Amino acid sequence: MQKMRGRTLGIDQGEHQLFSDFQHGGDMWTGKGPRERRKRINFSEAFVNKPVVQVALSLWDVSNGSNLRADIAAEKVTEDGFDLVFRTWQDSQVARVRLSWIAFGEIDDEDAWDVP
């Protein structure tokens, strides 16, 4: 468990359309080629330590002619940002995906005094 003082809790959030493959016959829609998309997300300001990041699907447009498979994640999390990741496999046909995210972590307290 990560414990933080209440005044130094920072929350950052956002949303990103990771891909839209159906219009141009991309890999996610045709089921051929790489079945992973990732996007580096930079926080609006750096956290003191590596924050906790939660990722969720906010839009998922898929074919009903195949099984629905998805793995979403926040990878390579640092104080400055993380990789937003979507993966699918086998016969799943995914037209487009939008992911939302929220990060919780400790931030600098500009009112804190650093007394030696």
Secondary structure, 3 states (H helix, E strand, C coil): CCCCCHHHEEEEEEEEEEEECCCCCCHHHHCCCCCEEEEEEECCCCCCCCCEEEEEEEEEEECCCCCCCCEEEEECCCCCEEEEEEECCCCCCEEEEEEEEEEEEECCCCCCCCCC
